[in-house]
Amino acid sequence: ILIKENFDSSGSQLMAITVMYRSKGFNPEGGDWHWTKYEPNGAVSTMQGMRVTGKVGMCIECHQSAAGGDFVFANDR
């Protein structure tokens, strides 16, 4: 399980919290990662009227560029 706090450009205001966790067989093409993005009030974020949770295409597209094929940028340092 990975948890990322998303702050504004000043680093002072929490904009969202993103949670990633792996579940074997959930989505092999997406590294078996499940994504959910939460608003600061705890509600699941929405984009274009859809909840940002589960097999989130924009998350998968970005994270598949992480080195090592693990979908995790923290390991790239």
mmCIF file as gemmi writes it, N, C-alpha and C atoms, coordinates in Angstrom:
data_model
loop_
_atom_site.group_PDB
_atom_site.id
_atom_site.type_symbol
_atom_site.label_atom_id
_atom_site.label_alt_id
_atom_site.label_comp_id
_atom_site.label_asym_id
_atom_site.label_entity_id
_atom_site.label_seq_id
_atom_site.pdbx_PDB_ins_code
_atom_site.Cartn_x
_atom_site.Cartn_y
_atom_site.Cartn_z
_atom_site.occupancy
_atom_site.B_iso_or_equiv
_atom_site.pdbx_formal_charge
_atom_site.auth_seq_id
_atom_site.auth_asym_id
_atom_site.pdbx_PDB_model_num
ATOM 1 N N . ILE Axp A 1 ? 0.858 -1.173 0 1 0 ? 1 A 1
ATOM 2 C CA . ILE Axp A 1 ? 0 0 0 1 0 ? 1 A 1
ATOM 3 C C . ILE Axp A 1 ? 0.899 1.229 0 1 0 ? 1 A 1
ATOM 4 N N . LEU Axp A 2 ? 0.617 2.15 -0.925 1 0 ? 2 A 1
ATOM 5 C CA . LEU Axp A 2 ? 1.335 3.42 -0.984 1 0 ? 2 A 1
ATOM 6 C C . LEU Axp A 2 ? 0.322 4.544 -0.816 1 0 ? 2 A 1
ATOM 7 N N . ILE Axp A 3 ? 0.698 5.555 -0.054 1 0 ? 3 A 1
ATOM 8 C CA . ILE Axp A 3 ? -0.174 6.71 0.167 1 0 ? 3 A 1
ATOM 9 C C . ILE Axp A 3 ? 0.623 7.961 -0.164 1 0 ? 3 A 1
ATOM 10 N N . LYS Axp A 4 ? 0.052 8.794 -1.024 1 0 ? 4 A 1
ATOM 11 C CA . LYS Axp A 4 ? 0.721 10.024 -1.443 1 0 ? 4 A 1
ATOM 12 C C . LYS Axp A 4 ? -0.163 11.216 -1.116 1 0 ? 4 A 1
ATOM 13 N N . GLU Axp A 5 ? 0.424 12.173 -0.411 1 0 ? 5 A 1
ATOM 14 C CA . GLU Axp A 5 ? -0.268 13.431 -0.161 1 0 ? 5 A 1
ATOM 15 C C . GLU Axp A 5 ? 0.035 14.364 -1.325 1 0 ? 5 A 1
ATOM 16 N N . ASN Axp A 6 ? -0.994 14.924 -1.932 1 0 ? 6 A 1
ATOM 17 C CA . ASN Axp A 6 ? -0.847 15.81 -3.084 1 0 ? 6 A 1
ATOM 18 C C . ASN Axp A 6 ? -1.079 17.248 -2.62 1 0 ? 6 A 1
ATOM 19 N N . PHE Axp A 7 ? -0.023 18.059 -2.642 1 0 ? 7 A 1
ATOM 20 C CA . PHE Axp A 7 ? -0.106 19.445 -2.202 1 0 ? 7 A 1
ATOM 21 C C . PHE Axp A 7 ? -0.093 20.398 -3.389 1 0 ? 7 A 1
ATOM 22 N N . ASP Axp A 8 ? -0.551 21.624 -3.151 1 0 ? 8 A 1
ATOM 23 C CA . ASP Axp A 8 ? -0.478 22.658 -4.188 1 0 ? 8 A 1
ATOM 24 C C . ASP Axp A 8 ? 0.98 23.025 -4.432 1 0 ? 8 A 1
ATOM 25 N N . SER Axp A 9 ? 1.224 23.89 -5.398 1 0 ? 9 A 1
ATOM 26 C CA . SER Axp A 9 ? 2.607 24.228 -5.78 1 0 ? 9 A 1
ATOM 27 C C . SER Axp A 9 ? 3.4 24.889 -4.663 1 0 ? 9 A 1
ATOM 28 N N . SER Axp A 10 ? 2.719 25.518 -3.709 1 0 ? 10 A 1
ATOM 29 C CA . SER Axp A 10 ? 3.424 26.14 -2.582 1 0 ? 10 A 1
ATOM 30 C C . SER Axp A 10 ? 3.796 25.114 -1.522 1 0 ? 10 A 1
ATOM 31 N N . GLY Axp A 11 ? 3.174 23.943 -1.597 1 0 ? 11 A 1
ATOM 32 C CA . GLY Axp A 11 ? 3.446 22.897 -0.618 1 0 ? 11 A 1
ATOM 33 C C . GLY Axp A 11 ? 2.723 23.085 0.695 1 0 ? 11 A 1
ATOM 34 N N . SER Axp A 12 ? 1.79 24.031 0.752 1 0 ? 12 A 1
ATOM 35 C CA . SER Axp A 12 ? 1.128 24.333 2.02 1 0 ? 12 A 1
ATOM 36 C C . SER Axp A 12 ? -0.322 23.85 2.103 1 0 ? 12 A 1
ATOM 37 N N . GLN Axp A 13 ? -0.976 23.614 0.965 1 0 ? 13 A 1
ATOM 38 C CA . GLN Axp A 13 ? -2.383 23.224 0.999 1 0 ? 13 A 1
ATOM 39 C C . GLN Axp A 13 ? -2.555 21.815 0.429 1 0 ? 13 A 1
ATOM 40 N N . LEU Axp A 14 ? -3.138 20.934 1.243 1 0 ? 14 A 1
ATOM 41 C CA . LEU Axp A 14 ? -3.42 19.576 0.795 1 0 ? 14 A 1
ATOM 42 C C . LEU Axp A 14 ? -4.538 19.616 -0.229 1 0 ? 14 A 1
ATOM 43 N N . MET Axp A 15 ? -4.277 19.065 -1.414 1 0 ? 15 A 1
ATOM 44 C CA . MET Axp A 15 ? -5.257 19.061 -2.495 1 0 ? 15 A 1
ATOM 45 C C . MET Axp A 15 ? -5.966 17.704 -2.621 1 0 ? 15 A 1
ATOM 46 N N . ALA Axp A 16 ? -5.26 16.63 -2.308 1 0 ? 16 A 1
ATOM 47 C CA . ALA Axp A 16 ? -5.831 15.289 -2.426 1 0 ? 16 A 1
ATOM 48 C C . ALA Axp A 16 ? -4.884 14.284 -1.775 1 0 ? 16 A 1
ATOM 49 N N . ILE Axp A 17 ? -5.398 13.088 -1.574 1 0 ? 17 A 1
ATOM 50 C CA . ILE Axp A 17 ? -4.591 11.959 -1.102 1 0 ? 17 A 1
ATOM 51 C C . ILE Axp A 17 ? -4.83 10.818 -2.074 1 0 ? 17 A 1
ATOM 52 N N . THR Axp A 18 ? -3.749 10.256 -2.594 1 0 ? 18 A 1
ATOM 53 C CA . THR Axp A 18 ? -3.855 9.145 -3.537 1 0 ? 18 A 1
ATOM 54 C C . THR Axp A 18 ? -3.37 7.876 -2.851 1 0 ? 18 A 1
ATOM 55 N N . VAL Axp A 19 ? -4.171 6.819 -2.955 1 0 ? 19 A 1
ATOM 56 C CA . VAL Axp A 19 ? -3.83 5.526 -2.368 1 0 ? 19 A 1
ATOM 57 C C . VAL Axp A 19 ? -3.685 4.518 -3.501 1 0 ? 19 A 1
ATOM 58 N N . MET Axp A 20 ? -2.594 3.772 -3.47 1 0 ? 20 A 1
ATOM 59 C CA . MET Axp A 20 ? -2.346 2.691 -4.424 1 0 ? 20 A 1
ATOM 60 C C . MET Axp A 20 ? -2.135 1.416 -3.615 1 0 ? 20 A 1
ATOM 61 N N . TYR Axp A 21 ? -2.775 0.331 -4.045 1 0 ? 21 A 1
ATOM 62 C CA . TYR Axp A 21 ? -2.451 -0.951 -3.431 1 0 ? 21 A 1
ATOM 63 C C . TYR Axp A 21 ? -2.525 -2.042 -4.481 1 0 ? 21 A 1
ATOM 64 N N . ARG Axp A 22 ? -1.724 -3.072 -4.263 1 0 ? 22 A 1
ATOM 65 C CA . ARG Axp A 22 ? -1.663 -4.187 -5.203 1 0 ? 22 A 1
ATOM 66 C C . ARG Axp A 22 ? -2.592 -5.3 -4.765 1 0 ? 22 A 1
ATOM 67 N N . SER Axp A 23 ? -3.284 -5.858 -5.741 1 0 ? 23 A 1
ATOM 68 C CA . SER Axp A 23 ? -4.177 -6.979 -5.487 1 0 ? 23 A 1
ATOM 69 C C . SER Axp A 23 ? -3.973 -7.986 -6.626 1 0 ? 23 A 1
ATOM 70 N N . LYS Axp A 24 ? -3.353 -9.11 -6.306 1 0 ? 24 A 1
ATOM 71 C CA . LYS Axp A 24 ? -2.999 -10.097 -7.32 1 0 ? 24 A 1
ATOM 72 C C . LYS Axp A 24 ? -4.203 -10.465 -8.178 1 0 ? 24 A 1
ATOM 73 N N . GLY Axp A 25 ? -4.035 -10.328 -9.494 1 0 ? 25 A 1
ATOM 74 C CA . GLY Axp A 25 ? -5.07 -10.671 -10.441 1 0 ? 25 A 1
ATOM 75 C C . GLY Axp A 25 ? -6.072 -9.558 -10.719 1 0 ? 25 A 1
ATOM 76 N N . PHE Axp A 26 ? -5.967 -8.428 -10.009 1 0 ? 26 A 1
ATOM 77 C CA . PHE Axp A 26 ? -6.921 -7.328 -10.2 1 0 ? 26 A 1
ATOM 78 C C . PHE Axp A 26 ? -6.839 -6.743 -11.605 1 0 ? 26 A 1
ATOM 79 N N . ASN Axp A 27 ? -5.615 -6.455 -12.036 1 0 ? 27 A 1
ATOM 80 C CA . ASN Axp A 27 ? -5.41 -5.851 -13.358 1 0 ? 27 A 1
ATOM 81 C C . ASN Axp A 27 ? -3.96 -6.103 -13.786 1 0 ? 27 A 1
ATOM 82 N N . PRO Axp A 28 ? -3.651 -7.293 -14.274 1 0 ? 28 A 1
ATOM 83 C CA . PRO Axp A 28 ? -2.27 -7.611 -14.646 1 0 ? 28 A 1
ATOM 84 C C . PRO Axp A 28 ? -1.64 -6.596 -15.601 1 0 ? 28 A 1
ATOM 85 N N . GLU Axp A 29 ? -2.431 -6.048 -16.536 1 0 ? 29 A 1
ATOM 86 C CA . GLU Axp A 29 ? -1.889 -5.065 -17.476 1 0 ? 29 A 1
ATOM 87 C C . GLU Axp A 29 ? -1.485 -3.769 -16.779 1 0 ? 29 A 1
ATOM 88 N N . GLY Axp A 30 ? -2.041 -3.513 -15.627 1 0 ? 30 A 1
ATOM 89 C CA . GLY Axp A 30 ? -1.723 -2.317 -14.85 1 0 ? 30 A 1
ATOM 90 C C . GLY Axp A 30 ? -0.907 -2.637 -13.614 1 0 ? 30 A 1
ATOM 91 N N . GLY Axp A 31 ? -0.156 -3.739 -13.662 1 0 ? 31 A 1
ATOM 92 C CA . GLY Axp A 31 ? 0.699 -4.106 -12.534 1 0 ? 31 A 1
ATOM 93 C C . GLY Axp A 31 ? -0.078 -4.578 -11.32 1 0 ? 31 A 1
ATOM 94 N N . ASP Axp A 32 ? -1.369 -4.881 -11.495 1 0 ? 32 A 1
ATOM 95 C CA . ASP Axp A 32 ? -2.26 -5.299 -10.414 1 0 ? 32 A 1
ATOM 96 C C . ASP Axp A 32 ? -2.49 -4.2 -9.367 1 0 ? 32 A 1
ATOM 97 N N . TRP Axp A 33 ? -2.241 -2.952 -9.761 1 0 ? 33 A 1
ATOM 98 C CA . TRP Axp A 33 ? -2.463 -1.826 -8.854 1 0 ? 33 A 1
ATOM 99 C C . TRP Axp A 33 ? -3.907 -1.347 -8.927 1 0 ? 33 A 1
ATOM 100 N N . HIS Axp A 34 ? -4.416 -0.989 -7.776 1 0 ? 34 A 1
ATOM 101 C CA . HIS Axp A 34 ? -5.731 -0.356 -7.619 1 0 ? 34 A 1
ATOM 102 C C . HIS Axp A 34 ? -5.446 1.056 -7.128 1 0 ? 34 A 1
ATOM 103 N N . TRP Axp A 35 ? -6.031 2.058 -7.791 1 0 ? 35 A 1
ATOM 104 C CA . TRP Axp A 35 ? -5.822 3.459 -7.431 1 0 ? 35 A 1
ATOM 105 C C . TRP Axp A 35 ? -7.116 4.066 -6.908 1 0 ? 35 A 1
ATOM 106 N N . THR Axp A 36 ? -6.997 4.92 -5.908 1 0 ? 36 A 1
ATOM 107 C CA . THR Axp A 36 ? -8.116 5.755 -5.475 1 0 ? 36 A 1
ATOM 108 C C . THR Axp A 36 ? -7.557 7.106 -5.065 1 0 ? 36 A 1
ATOM 109 N N . LYS Axp A 37 ? -8.207 8.16 -5.533 1 0 ? 37 A 1
ATOM 110 C CA . LYS Axp A 37 ? -7.812 9.523 -5.183 1 0 ? 37 A 1
ATOM 111 C C . LYS Axp A 37 ? -8.927 10.118 -4.331 1 0 ? 37 A 1
ATOM 112 N N . TYR Axp A 38 ? -8.548 10.645 -3.158 1 0 ? 38 A 1
ATOM 113 C CA . TYR Axp A 38 ? -9.498 11.218 -2.21 1 0 ? 38 A 1
ATOM 114 C C . TYR Axp A 38 ? -9.332 12.73 -2.112 1 0 ? 38 A 1
ATOM 115 N N . GLU Axp A 39 ? -10.417 13.403 -1.928 1 0 ? 39 A 1
ATOM 116 C CA . GLU Axp A 39 ? -10.411 14.839 -1.629 1 0 ? 39 A 1
ATOM 117 C C . GLU Axp A 39 ? -9.996 15.012 -0.168 1 0 ? 39 A 1
ATOM 118 N N . PRO Axp A 40 ? -9.557 16.202 0.23 1 0 ? 40 A 1
ATOM 119 C CA . PRO Axp A 40 ? -9.167 16.422 1.625 1 0 ? 40 A 1
ATOM 120 C C . PRO Axp A 40 ? -10.281 16.086 2.629 1 0 ? 40 A 1
ATOM 121 N N . ASN Axp A 41 ? -11.549 16.16 2.199 1 0 ? 41 A 1
ATOM 122 C CA . ASN Axp A 41 ? -12.657 15.851 3.112 1 0 ? 41 A 1
ATOM 123 C C . ASN Axp A 41 ? -12.955 14.352 3.182 1 0 ? 41 A 1
ATOM 124 N N . GLY Axp A 42 ? -12.199 13.526 2.439 1 0 ? 42 A 1
ATOM 125 C CA . GLY Axp A 42 ? -12.363 12.079 2.48 1 0 ? 42 A 1
ATOM 126 C C . GLY Axp A 42 ? -13.209 11.497 1.361 1 0 ? 42 A 1
ATOM 127 N N . ALA Axp A 43 ? -13.88 12.349 0.58 1 0 ? 43 A 1
ATOM 128 C CA . ALA Axp A 43 ? -14.691 11.861 -0.537 1 0 ? 43 A 1
ATOM 129 C C . ALA Axp A 43 ? -13.785 11.398 -1.684 1 0 ? 43 A 1
ATOM 130 N N . VAL Axp A 44 ? -14.223 10.374 -2.393 1 0 ? 44 A 1
ATOM 131 C CA . VAL Axp A 44 ? -13.478 9.92 -3.574 1 0 ? 44 A 1
ATOM 132 C C . VAL Axp A 44 ? -13.568 11.015 -4.632 1 0 ? 44 A 1
ATOM 133 N N . SER Axp A 45 ? -12.438 11.38 -5.202 1 0 ? 45 A 1
ATOM 134 C CA . SER Axp A 45 ? -12.384 12.419 -6.238 1 0 ? 45 A 1
ATOM 135 C C . SER Axp A 45 ? -13.143 11.959 -7.477 1 0 ? 45 A 1
ATOM 136 N N . THR Axp A 46 ? -13.609 12.931 -8.242 1 0 ? 46 A 1
ATOM 137 C CA . THR Axp A 46 ? -14.24 12.642 -9.525 1 0 ? 46 A 1
ATOM 138 C C . THR Axp A 46 ? -13.575 13.494 -10.603 1 0 ? 46 A 1
ATOM 139 N N . MET Axp A 47 ? -13.537 12.947 -11.8 1 0 ? 47 A 1
ATOM 140 C CA . MET Axp A 47 ? -13.058 13.67 -12.974 1 0 ? 47 A 1
ATOM 141 C C . MET Axp A 47 ? -14.011 13.343 -14.106 1 0 ? 47 A 1
ATOM 142 N N . GLN Axp A 48 ? -14.514 14.351 -14.755 1 0 ? 48 A 1
ATOM 143 C CA . GLN Axp A 48 ? -15.457 14.188 -15.858 1 0 ? 48 A 1
ATOM 144 C C . GLN Axp A 48 ? -16.632 13.305 -15.443 1 0 ? 48 A 1
ATOM 145 N N . GLY Axp A 49 ? -17.098 13.512 -14.205 1 0 ? 49 A 1
ATOM 146 C CA . GLY Axp A 49 ? -18.26 12.803 -13.692 1 0 ? 49 A 1
ATOM 147 C C . GLY Axp A 49 ? -18.022 11.375 -13.259 1 0 ? 49 A 1
ATOM 148 N N . MET Axp A 50 ? -16.763 10.911 -13.308 1 0 ? 50 A 1
ATOM 149 C CA . MET Axp A 50 ? -16.459 9.532 -12.919 1 0 ? 50 A 1
ATOM 150 C C . MET Axp A 50 ? -15.567 9.526 -11.685 1 0 ? 50 A 1
ATOM 151 N N . ARG Axp A 51 ? -15.829 8.568 -10.802 1 0 ? 51 A 1
ATOM 152 C CA . ARG Axp A 51 ? -15.014 8.428 -9.589 1 0 ? 51 A 1
ATOM 153 C C . ARG Axp A 51 ? -13.609 7.956 -9.959 1 0 ? 51 A 1
ATOM 154 N N . VAL Axp A 52 ? -12.604 8.522 -9.312 1 0 ? 52 A 1
ATOM 155 C CA . VAL Axp A 52 ? -11.207 8.166 -9.575 1 0 ? 52 A 1
ATOM 156 C C . VAL Axp A 52 ? -10.824 7.035 -8.62 1 0 ? 52 A 1
ATOM 157 N N . THR Axp A 53 ? -11.193 5.831 -9.026 1 0 ? 53 A 1
ATOM 158 C CA . THR Axp A 53 ? -10.918 4.651 -8.206 1 0 ? 53 A 1
ATOM 159 C C . THR Axp A 53 ? -10.921 3.398 -9.076 1 0 ? 53 A 1
ATOM 160 N N . GLY Axp A 54 ? -10.091 2.439 -8.713 1 0 ? 54 A 1
ATOM 161 C CA . GLY Axp A 54 ? -10.031 1.172 -9.446 1 0 ? 54 A 1
ATOM 162 C C . GLY Axp A 54 ? -8.957 1.175 -10.513 1 0 ? 54 A 1
ATOM 163 N N . LYS Axp A 55 ? -9.331 0.762 -11.723 1 0 ? 55 A 1
ATOM 164 C CA . LYS Axp A 55 ? -8.42 0.715 -12.868 1 0 ? 55 A 1
ATOM 165 C C . LYS Axp A 55 ? -8.484 2.079 -13.549 1 0 ? 55 A 1
ATOM 166 N N . VAL Axp A 56 ? -7.719 3.025 -13.033 1 0 ? 56 A 1
ATOM 167 C CA . VAL Axp A 56 ? -7.783 4.409 -13.51 1 0 ? 56 A 1
ATOM 168 C C . VAL Axp A 56 ? -6.787 4.6 -14.651 1 0 ? 56 A 1
ATOM 169 N N . GLY Axp A 57 ? -7.31 4.784 -15.867 1 0 ? 57 A 1
ATOM 170 C CA . GLY Axp A 57 ? -6.483 4.875 -17.065 1 0 ? 57 A 1
ATOM 171 C C . GLY Axp A 57 ? -5.383 5.913 -16.984 1 0 ? 57 A 1
ATOM 172 N N . MET Axp A 58 ? -5.698 7.116 -16.478 1 0 ? 58 A 1
ATOM 173 C CA . MET Axp A 58 ? -4.675 8.163 -16.431 1 0 ? 58 A 1
ATOM 174 C C . MET Axp A 58 ? -3.564 7.796 -15.463 1 0 ? 58 A 1
ATOM 175 N N . CYS Axp A 59 ? -3.883 7.073 -14.397 1 0 ? 59 A 1
ATOM 176 C CA . CYS Axp A 59 ? -2.852 6.631 -13.453 1 0 ? 59 A 1
ATOM 177 C C . CYS Axp A 59 ? -1.976 5.556 -14.091 1 0 ? 59 A 1
ATOM 178 N N . ILE Axp A 60 ? -2.624 4.59 -14.733 1 0 ? 60 A 1
ATOM 179 C CA . ILE Axp A 60 ? -1.892 3.498 -15.382 1 0 ? 60 A 1
ATOM 180 C C . ILE Axp A 60 ? -0.971 4.044 -16.466 1 0 ? 60 A 1
ATOM 181 N N . GLU Axp A 61 ? -1.491 4.927 -17.315 1 0 ? 61 A 1
ATOM 182 C CA . GLU Axp A 61 ? -0.692 5.491 -18.406 1 0 ? 61 A 1
ATOM 183 C C . GLU Axp A 61 ? 0.551 6.2 -17.893 1 0 ? 61 A 1
ATOM 184 N N . CYS Axp A 62 ? 0.412 6.954 -16.826 1 0 ? 62 A 1
ATOM 185 C CA . CYS Axp A 62 ? 1.56 7.675 -16.267 1 0 ? 62 A 1
ATOM 186 C C . CYS Axp A 62 ? 2.531 6.704 -15.584 1 0 ? 62 A 1
ATOM 187 N N . HIS Axp A 63 ? 2.02 5.844 -14.721 1 0 ? 63 A 1
ATOM 188 C CA . HIS Axp A 63 ? 2.866 4.984 -13.895 1 0 ? 63 A 1
ATOM 189 C C . HIS Axp A 63 ? 3.554 3.866 -14.662 1 0 ? 63 A 1
ATOM 190 N N . GLN Axp A 64 ? 3.067 3.517 -15.849 1 0 ? 64 A 1
ATOM 191 C CA . GLN Axp A 64 ? 3.753 2.459 -16.586 1 0 ? 64 A 1
ATOM 192 C C . GLN Axp A 64 ? 5.113 2.932 -17.103 1 0 ? 64 A 1
ATOM 193 N N . SER Axp A 65 ? 5.382 4.247 -17.015 1 0 ? 65 A 1
ATOM 194 C CA . SER Axp A 65 ? 6.699 4.756 -17.416 1 0 ? 65 A 1
ATOM 195 C C . SER Axp A 65 ? 7.741 4.66 -16.296 1 0 ? 65 A 1
ATOM 196 N N . ALA Axp A 66 ? 7.326 4.219 -15.112 1 0 ? 66 A 1
ATOM 197 C CA . ALA Axp A 66 ? 8.27 4.087 -13.993 1 0 ? 66 A 1
ATOM 198 C C . ALA Axp A 66 ? 9.312 3.022 -14.323 1 0 ? 66 A 1
ATOM 199 N N . ALA Axp A 67 ? 10.554 3.323 -14.011 1 0 ? 67 A 1
ATOM 200 C CA . ALA Axp A 67 ? 11.651 2.377 -14.253 1 0 ? 67 A 1
ATOM 201 C C . ALA Axp A 67 ? 11.415 1.087 -13.475 1 0 ? 67 A 1
ATOM 202 N N . GLY Axp A 68 ? 11.861 -0.006 -14.031 1 0 ? 68 A 1
ATOM 203 C CA . GLY Axp A 68 ? 11.754 -1.282 -13.34 1 0 ? 68 A 1
ATOM 204 C C . GLY Axp A 68 ? 10.457 -2.02 -13.584 1 0 ? 68 A 1
ATOM 205 N N . GLY Axp A 69 ? 9.511 -1.385 -14.296 1 0 ? 69 A 1
ATOM 206 C CA . GLY Axp A 69 ? 8.263 -2.053 -14.611 1 0 ? 69 A 1
ATOM 207 C C . GLY Axp A 69 ? 7.368 -2.321 -13.422 1 0 ? 69 A 1
ATOM 208 N N . ASP Axp A 70 ? 7.576 -1.593 -12.318 1 0 ? 70 A 1
ATOM 209 C CA . ASP Axp A 70 ? 6.795 -1.838 -11.101 1 0 ? 70 A 1
ATOM 210 C C . ASP Axp A 70 ? 5.69 -0.807 -10.86 1 0 ? 70 A 1
ATOM 211 N N . PHE Axp A 71 ? 5.57 0.178 -11.773 1 0 ? 71 A 1
ATOM 212 C CA . PHE Axp A 71 ? 4.554 1.221 -11.687 1 0 ? 71 A 1
ATOM 213 C C . PHE Axp A 71 ? 4.755 2.15 -10.492 1 0 ? 71 A 1
ATOM 214 N N . VAL Axp A 72 ? 5.948 2.122 -9.873 1 0 ? 72 A 1
ATOM 215 C CA . VAL Axp A 72 ? 6.209 2.926 -8.68 1 0 ? 72 A 1
ATOM 216 C C . VAL Axp A 72 ? 7.409 3.843 -8.938 1 0 ? 72 A 1
ATOM 217 N N . PHE Axp A 73 ? 7.184 5.135 -8.869 1 0 ? 73 A 1
ATOM 218 C CA . PHE Axp A 73 ? 8.263 6.091 -9.097 1 0 ? 73 A 1
ATOM 219 C C . PHE Axp A 73 ? 9.22 6.197 -7.912 1 0 ? 73 A 1
ATOM 220 N N . ALA Axp A 74 ? 8.772 5.909 -6.718 1 0 ? 74 A 1
ATOM 221 C CA . ALA Axp A 74 ? 9.631 6.034 -5.531 1 0 ? 74 A 1
ATOM 222 C C . ALA Axp A 74 ? 10.855 5.129 -5.623 1 0 ? 74 A 1
ATOM 223 N N . ASN Axp A 75 ? 10.767 4.063 -6.374 1 0 ? 75 A 1
ATOM 224 C CA . ASN Axp A 75 ? 11.9 3.131 -6.53 1 0 ? 75 A 1
ATOM 225 C C . ASN Axp A 75 ? 12.885 3.608 -7.58 1 0 ? 75 A 1
ATOM 226 N N . ASP Axp A 76 ? 12.565 4.687 -8.289 1 0 ? 76 A 1
ATOM 227 C CA . ASP Axp A 76 ? 13.408 5.149 -9.385 1 0 ? 76 A 1
ATOM 228 C C . ASP Axp A 76 ? 14.539 6.065 -8.924 1 0 ? 76 A 1
ATOM 229 N N . ARG Axp A 77 ? 14.583 6.391 -7.684 1 0 ? 77 A 1
ATOM 230 C CA . ARG Axp A 77 ? 15.609 7.341 -7.18 1 0 ? 77 A 1
ATOM 231 C C . ARG Axp A 77 ? 16.919 6.662 -6.946 1 0 ? 77 A 1
